[in-house]
Amino acid sequence: MSIKDRITKKTEYKKAIYALENLGVDISFTYNNKGCSLCPFDDFIALGYNGESKRVDDIDEVKTTKCFNGKSLNEIYADVEFEW
């Protein structure tokens, strides 16, 4: 992946995290050809991947919880296709 592509992916990742944290919107994306979601609720955020979901308490956990084939969102963002 080129540097330009990595920068573009990082920018998309930052936009998604901002939207989740500040606008409270659901985020959908694809990873390894599987549907994923980040869904904020009043007191937790649900991480969805491959039909499973995991409950986390804050945005830091969204970024670091290893629930996408044993990897965190911080680790996979370059391989994610966000759906806007």
Beta strands, then each sheet from edge to edge (+ up, - down):
strand 1: 27-31
strand 2: 34-40
strand 3: 45-49
strand 4: 52-56
strand 5: 81-83
sheet 1: 4+ 3- 2+ 1- 5+
end
